[in-house]
Amino acid sequence: MIRFLSRCRWPALLLCLLLVGCSTAPQPSAPYVSYSVEVSTLPSVEVSQVPDEVATLGETLVRDNVFYDAVAFSDRLLRTEVTAHDEAARTREHRVWMMDPYGETLGEYRFSAEEAYSVRTLTATEDGGFLFVLGFSDLQNGQGTWASDGGYASRVIHCDSSGALLFDTEFPQVKGGALDFCIEAEGRYYFFGDVETPETDVTGIASPSDIALWILDGKGNLLQQKVIAGSDFENLLQVEQRDENFVLSLWSQSTDGDFIGSSGGGYPVDWVFTLDKDLNILDGKEQSGRDFSDDRIGFSQGKAIHVSDFSEEVPGTPTAYVDYGDYYLLVWEHITGVYEHTPITISSIWHTWETVYSFYSREGELIYQAAVDSTPDYSQYRAAIEGSEA
């Protein structure tokens, strides 16, 4: 269901009222019960004039829900989907594709992989192409099926602007979480993430999780690998490029290795590290009070735009920002309902939501807004849970 919440022509405005009046969140079937449903009303905006290009673009983006689960860059969007699933062979068909900000597909890459692998770390590259990580995870379908048998490898796959393969680099015995962030700088690809370290690290003691640092050259060759490590758990939360350096925000439970002097020890403490382009640690210190959930959602004139830039502007979670010059687009998720499976099981609390497309003038005036339901098809999760309870 598409809901147009602001337009500039009276016939369309009448259509808006009809659509808003009949839009309802999908209702789960028994034994799924709604324990909390709060549907807030999005603002209805009357404007004297909306540029035709904004109206046309908005209708196109909403019709195809172009930004649903998309990663936005300054001039491109990246999305991924599973197009087929062979349960007998335990494989999935994947599609990764790149679009311009108007929803036109520029290139795509299709492949098959075992179901223990998923696509992550979608990144638009400076050569006009894109890369992503095909990461191994030993937790299957969220149902506690462990598939790790020691014979796995994650991969970094780079394609050109049309989707043709440029390189496919394997990382043996590395899970996808070790390659969660990617920054391109000076012809190199820098990856950061969490890595399990069964062998001794810089402390001389085996640790359960450290911060992994990798450098690939432009052809996908591994140039360097390092860790930020202690003898306890570490978890990477954010990576930013500032001037010529990288700033890593993380938490650590260690008090040794790279965390000597930490006030933690058995419980997590926030740390911030500054690294140079050769991954040398320039500075590392505790720093509390940072908002580690402030994800990047796009760029404007070369400057990164974050969730916090709009968190007070909309009653939901901003997911993408695109600057079109005379106007800009903010895409955000609006929760319309919450329900749970009875009896309660793993992952039994689910949401219904819609993706909202809000266009603003350069002066910050809201000039167009429409929403489309983006609630996933929960039937497959229901079937899996019901089968496990049989």
N, C-alpha and C positions, 0 to 999 in steps of 0.2 A: 504494500500500500504506500503510495506517494502522497505526501501532504505538502502543498504549496502554501506557505504561511505569509508571503508578501509578494505582491505583484503590482504593476502600475496601470493595468487596464481593468475596467469594471467587469467585463465577462469573466476574466481570469479570477478576479476577486470573488465573484459569486461561486465559481468552481472551488476556490479555496475553502469557502465556508462549508460547502457540501462535503469536501474531502475531510476536513477537520472533524465535522460532525459524525462521520461514519467510520473514522479510523479507530480501531481497537487493537490492543495487544493480543497476540495469539494465546489462546487458553489451553493449558496442559490438560491432558486426559488423566483420569484416575489410573493408578493411585497417586498421581502427582497433585499436590495441593498448594494453593497460593497462601503463603503466610503473610505477605506484605505486598501490596500493590499501591504505589503512589505515582500517578501520572500527572506530571506538572505540565502546565500549558505554556507553550513557547510563545514569545511575543508576536503579536500581529502588528505589522508595520504598514502604514499608509504613506506612500511617497508620491510626489507629483510627477516624477519622471525617472525612468530607469533606462539606461542606454540599451538599445536593441541587442548589442553584442553580449551584454551581461545577462539579459533575459534568455537569449538563445543558448549561451554557454551553460547557464544554470540548469536549464531544462535538460540539456544533453547529459551533464554530469549526474544529475539526479536520476534520470531515466535508466542509465546503465550503472548507477551507483559506483562510479569510477574510482572513488577514493576509499571504498570499503577495503580495509586491511592493507592499504597501500602505504609505501614509504615515500615521502616527498623530498625531492631535492630542488635546487633552484630552477632547473629547466626540464626536469624529468620526474616520472613516477615509476616505481617498481612494485610489482605484485607477484604473488605465487599462489598456486592452487594445486590440489590433488585432483586429477581428472578421472582416475580409475583406480580401483583397489581389488586385487586378486587375493582373496582371503586364503585360498588353498595354497598358492605359491608364496604368500606373505610378501607381496610386492605392491608398490604403488607407482602409478604414472604421474609424473610431475610436469607442471608448466611454470616457467618463470618468464615474465614478459615486461618490456619497458614501453612506456607511453610518454607522449608529450603532455603538457599541462591541460590540453584540451580533450584528452581521452583517446587520441589516435595512437594505435599500436605502432611502435617503431621497429621492434625486433623481439623475438622470443626464442627460448631454448626448451626443448622437451626431452625427457629422459625417464628411465625406469630405475627404481632403487628398492632395496629391501625395506620393509616397513619399519625397521629399526632406525632408519635415517630420515631426517627432515631438513627442509630448507630454512636457512636463517641468515642473518647479517647481509641483507640486500644492500648493495652499494652501487651508486652511479659513479663511473670512472671518468677521468679527465679526457680520455681518448674518445668519448662519446658512447662507450659501451657500458657494460655492467658486470659485476661479479657477485657471487654469493657463496655461502658455505653449505655444503651437504654434510650435516653433522650427525654423528652417531650418538644415540642415547640408549641407555640400557633399561629405561622404563617404558614399557609398551602400553599405549592407549589409556594411560592413567589408571589402569586396573591392577597394577602390581605384578605384571608378568615380566620377569627379569630375563633378558636375552643375552647378557654379556658372557661370551665364551672365550674372550681373549683375542679373537681374530677379527679385529675391526680397524677402521681408519676413517678419519674425516677428510674432506676434500675442499679445496678452494677452486672454484670454477669461474673462469673469466671469459666473457663473450664480447664480440664487437657490437657495433650499433645495430646490425641486422640479426644478431643472435648466433652468429657463427662462432664456434669454439676457438679460443686463442690459447688457453692453457688449462690444465686440470692437474693440480698439485695435491698429492696425497700426504697426509700426516698420520703415519702408522701409530696405532695404540693411543690415539688422541680423540677425546670426545668433543662434541660440537661446542660445549660451553667454553672450551679453551680458545675459541675463535669468535667470540661474541661481538666484538667491536672492530671496525676497520676504518683507518684513516689513510688517505693517499697523500703523499708528500714527496716532492722532488723525484718523481718517477719510481717511488717505492710504495709498497703496501704494508702498512703497519697493522698488526692484529694484536688484540688484547683479550684476555678472558681468564677463566678459572681452570686450573689443571690439577688433576689428581697426581700425587707424587709418591709412588710406592718406594722409590729409591731415596737415599738421603739427599737433602738439599743443603743450602749454605750453612745451616745450623749443625749439620752432621747427624741430624735426627730425622727419621722418616716422618712426614707430615701428611695429613689427610687432604689438604687443598692449599694451593699456592696461586699466585697471580702470574699468568703466562704472558710472555712478550715475544713477538715474532716479527721478523722483517723478510718480505719477499721482494725480489727485484721485478722489473716490468715484464719479465718473461715467466714469472712464477717460481723462480729458483729461491730456495731458502737461503738467506744470507746470514741470519743470526737468530739465536734463541736464548732467552734469559728468563729468570723468574724473580719476582719479589716474594720473599719467603720467610716463614717462621716455622715453628714446630707444631702449631695448632692450625685452626681453620682461618683462611682468608677468603674474602668474597668481593669481587670487583663490581662496582655500582655504576660508575660513569667514567667516560674518557673524553677529554676536550683538547683541542689544539689551540694553544695560545702563543702567538708570535712564532718562535722557532722551537718551542718545547711542547711536551705533552703533559697534561695534568690528569692524574688518576685519582678518583675518589673511591674508597673502599672501606670495608671494616675488617678488623683482625682480632683474633683471640690470643695471638702470640705475644710473648714478652722477650723474644730472643731473635736472632738473625737480623733481618732488616727492621725489626720492631723493638729493639733494645730500648728500655726506658718506658715502655708502654704502661699505662695505668690499668690495662685490661688484665688478662690472665683468667681464662675460663669463661669470659663473657665478651661480646663484641665491643670494640672501640673504633670510632671513625678516624680514618687516616687520610691524608692527602699527600701524594708524591708528585714531584716534578721531574721529568726525564728529558734528556736531550735527544737529538735525532739518532744517536748511536745507542740509545736505551740506557745510558749511564744515569744513575740517580743523582740529581742535583740537590734535592731537598726532600725530606720526608718527616712529617710531624703529625701529631694528633690534632684534629680540628673538629670540634663538636658543633652542632647547630646547623649543619648544611642540609639542604633539601636534596636528597639523592634521587628523588622521583621526578625531578624537573627535566624531562626528556626533550631532546631537540625535535621540532616538528616541521622545520623548513628553514628557508633563508630569505633575507631581504637585503638587496644591495651588498651581498657578500657577508652579511652579519647573520649569525645563527639566531633563529627564533625558537623559544622554548615554551613549554606548557604554561609556566608562570606568567608569561607575558599576556595571557588571556584568561587565566584561571578565574578572575573576578568578573569577567565580561559575560560569561555564558554559564548556564546551570548544567554543566556536564564536563566531559574531559576532552580538551582539544587534542586532535590526532594529526592534523596536517595544516600547513600554511603555504600558500602560493601567492607570489607577488606578480600581478599581471600589468604593472605599470600605473595606469590611472585608477586602478582598484585592486583589491586583494581579496582572497578567499580564505576563510577559516572553516575547517571541517572539524566537527566534534561529535562525540557520542552522547546520546541522551537516553538514560535508562527509563524505561516505561513500566517495568514490573519486575518482581522477584518472586520466585517460587522454589519449592524444594520437593524432593522425592521422599515418600514415606514408605517404609522406615528409612531413616537417614543412613546414607552410605557415602563412600568417597565421592567427592565432586557432585554432591546431590543438590547444591544450591546454584541455581541458574538464573540468568537475567534475560529479559526481553529488552531490546533497545532499538533505537533508530539512529541513522547517520544524518546529521544536519549539515546543510551547505549554506553558509552565511557569507554573502558578499558585502564588502564595505567600500565606501569611497575613500580616496586618499586622505580625506579629513577625518575618517573614522566613523562616518555615518552608515548605519545598516541600511542597505538599499534592496536587498533581495535575500529571501530565506525560504528554504524548502527542506523537507525531511522525507526519508524513505526507510521503511522497516528493514533492519539488518539482523534480526534475530536468527541464529543458526538453526538448522534442522536438528533438534535434539532427539529425534526418533532413534538414531543409531546408538546414542548413549543410553537411552532408555532400554533398548533391546539388549545391550551389553550387560547392564545392571540386572535386568529381569532374568537374563540367562544365567548370571552368576548366582542369583538367589533361588533358582529353581531347584 
